Amino acid sequence: MAIPELDTFFFHSKDISRLAQIKNPDLKQFIRSDFDILLYFNSKNTFELNYIFGLSQSRFKISGPVDNLDADFILQDPKNKESDTFIEQLEKYLELIKPNKK
């Protein structure tokens, strides 16, 4: 499956205040964006990424093997929590739900 090149931006933990206020305007825009699907894979379970994932206005959120996330769909393999497994499972399920092109 070919993946198109996408626009990217980066944020730092300092972009979120101690009171959990978002200080970075690009990050605020990302959170407000109405993505069809938001993919989250972070094996370290960091607060900042979990927080942004939870605040996101995305329509359908998919996460990897991380507990306590606001995900609509969780891909988890208890034997092998690696990115290769996540990508393989993701491809499998996305093929199942992809819309028919007419």
HELIX and SHEET records of a PDB file:
HELIX    1   1 SER A   13  ASP A   15  5                                   3    
HELIX    2   2 PRO A   25  ARG A   32  1                                   8    
HELIX    3   3 PHE A   47  LEU A   55  1                                   9    
HELIX    4   4 SER A   83  ILE A   97  1                                  15    
SHEET    1   A 3 ILE A  37  TYR A  40  0                                        
SHEET    2   A 3 PHE A  60  SER A  63  1                                        
SHEET    3   A 3 PHE A  73  ILE A  74  1                                        
END                                                                             
